[in-house]
């Protein structure tokens, strides 16, 4: 649910939306859910721990745009009353992996 809201926010952003044209959002959402679970230390079954930025890396976002995507993640997690330290861990995982 958090990933769905995150994707909706990014898709509604007039600067970021063009990067999602032609992207399979269901597949991207599933990928991001797995990455978020792994980034927060959750179980990912037999799947190796993926790099957190991988879902966004191929879209050609600038560093500033990637930071904006990460900000949306933080906002969504905060709205779901996720503890601050968990929100920060998720933000770091997605930001650090992209080098931003």
Buried (B, 14 or more C-beta within 10 A) or exposed (E): EBBBBBBBBBBEBEEBEEBBEEBEBEEBBEBBBBBBBBBBEEEBEEEEEBBBBBBBEEBEBEEEBBBBBBEBBBBBBEEEEBEEEEBEBBBEBBBBBBEB
